[in-house]
Structures are given as C-alpha cells and as structure tokens.
C-alpha cells in the first residue's frame, strides 16, 4: 500500500478521523454543534503532540518527513478550517432566534440574504485557514534552508488555536440567556482575519502546550456538563 503507517503519523491520522466524524455529526439531522466541538477538542489534543512524536523517530527518510508535513497541513485544514465552519452551520440551522426572525420577516428574500451572508462568512473562514496553512508551509521551507532548529515565532494566528477559541465561544451559552449563533459567526470572522494579519506570536514550548491541553480538557468537561444539564432542563 502507498503511504506511511508508523507511529509518527498515527496522531495526524486520528486528528483527520476526528475532524471527519465531527463534520458528519455537526451536519447530521438538525445539526449537533456541541457534539462537533468535542471532536474539535480532540483534534487539538492530537495536534499538540503529533510533531513531537514524529521527531522522536531518528531514522525517518526525507520522503517520510515530507509526507508528514503534507498530511499535517491537509488534516489541519479539515480539523481547524472545515470543522469549525460546519459547527457554525449547525448553529445557524438550530438557531431559534434566527428562525423566529426569519418567520417574522415579511420578505422571504431578506431571510435568504441573511442566511447567505452568514454561510459566506463560514466559507471565507475556510479560505483564510487554507491561505494561512499554505503560507506557513512555504515560509517554513524557506526558513529551514537558511537556519537550523525549530521556529520560535508564528506569523499570524495559528489555525490550531481554533481548537480552543470556538469551544470557548460555545461555552458562553452557559452564561448568556440569548442565542450565541451571531456571536459565533462574528468570532469566525475575527479569527479568519487574525489568521492573515502580520503579527508575531511566540511558539509555545512543552509547558505552554500542557497548559493549552489543560484548558482544552476543562472545556471538554464543561461542555459535557452543559449537555447533561440542558438535557434535564
């Protein structure tokens, strides 16, 4: 079979499988955005350690290294680009506030226009994520020809940050009595801009990664509690 199947790519494969499952779950039926966010958090967990696991193998071929780079970007586009957008689409579909506004609108075209704009924002977010990933890959290849070692700073917001940003936005439903769909779409738009803006962010070390994993675990628990509590209310 073509491809690589050693331990260096397992976490990337798991992230891709989680992203695919999250997309299907989010868009099934009337949509399940909160369940989709669990898969997004798992993608973030896999991404936090896939690079470190891959670098543990000392005898990787150049083809194996390049393969790992390619699948990492492809997986990230699905996990941190497409999945958050699908969670947003599920929120729009389930939104009672938007549904009431559309029903009350005397003009059907107005509801259609608003729905089009909201979904267009989600699609543009995926485009921004793709541009960010492609630009990072190209500049990283150029950097490695000039200097050794790992990159110390990111230029622009890394797409993997969506694994913490959007579950946090969903948690606002805990404290806000209003529908958070519009706030989520606004966060999607802002995050897309941050992907493309030129500013430096220090790349986290092991301690920073562990802190982010802890935040993700806390978000997972809180989202799970929200689902349990909302089912009983």
Beta strands, then each sheet from edge to edge (+ up, - down):
strand 1: 153-155
strand 2: 200-202
sheet 1: 1+ 2-
end
